[in-house]
Amino acid sequence: MFVASTKRDRRAARWSESMGRIRCLRASTSHVVRPGFHIAQLNIALARAPIDSDLLSEFVALLDSINALADGAPGFVWRLQPEDGNSLAVRGFDNDRMIVNLSVWESIDHLATFVYRSAHTGVMRRRREWFDRIGVHVALWWVPAGDLPTVAEAEERLAHLQAHGPTLYAFTFKRRFLSGDRLEIDEELGCPA
């Protein structure tokens, strides 16, 4: 049972009660895996200028090393990229300035470690230099191990998250679904910038 001992806990408990049958749990240090499933993630960013502009030149220069870091990170499974390897060529959301990052990881913890506890964090801290603020820009969801998501599916998941908030269909790092209807809340995870 969720024990509401702080103001933040009481808010989370009220949110949990409003969600009906969903059990709300504090984040643990255990490795979050769902047997037979991997975690898919979509992250989008709206560039402030064209990709080949001076404004984005430093971001573009950093991208190959960050992608290589992800590719070699524990728990990494796959990321969407064209045959030529240019991840900036991936398009979606009917916007030429929208940068789409779509990947699959063995677990939420593996993904969170890469996103919030690696050299990737330094790039995230600088994102306001290169990208405009947009509403919901990250969505997570479970996929059967071996399945690879498409940009169309990712767009649908993000739209669902935007319309309905975190559900088993699409959720966030802070409000993530583990299995069935079990929701975990982690107030410590979030963007460092």
Beta strands, then each sheet from edge to edge (+ up, - down):
strand 1: 23-26
strand 2: 37-47
strand 3: 76-79
strand 4: 98-105
strand 5: 131-132
strand 6: 138-144
strand 7: 175-177
strand 8: 182-185
sheet 1: 1+ 8+ 7-
sheet 2: 3+ 4- 2+ 5-
sheet 3: 3+ 4- 2+ 6-
end
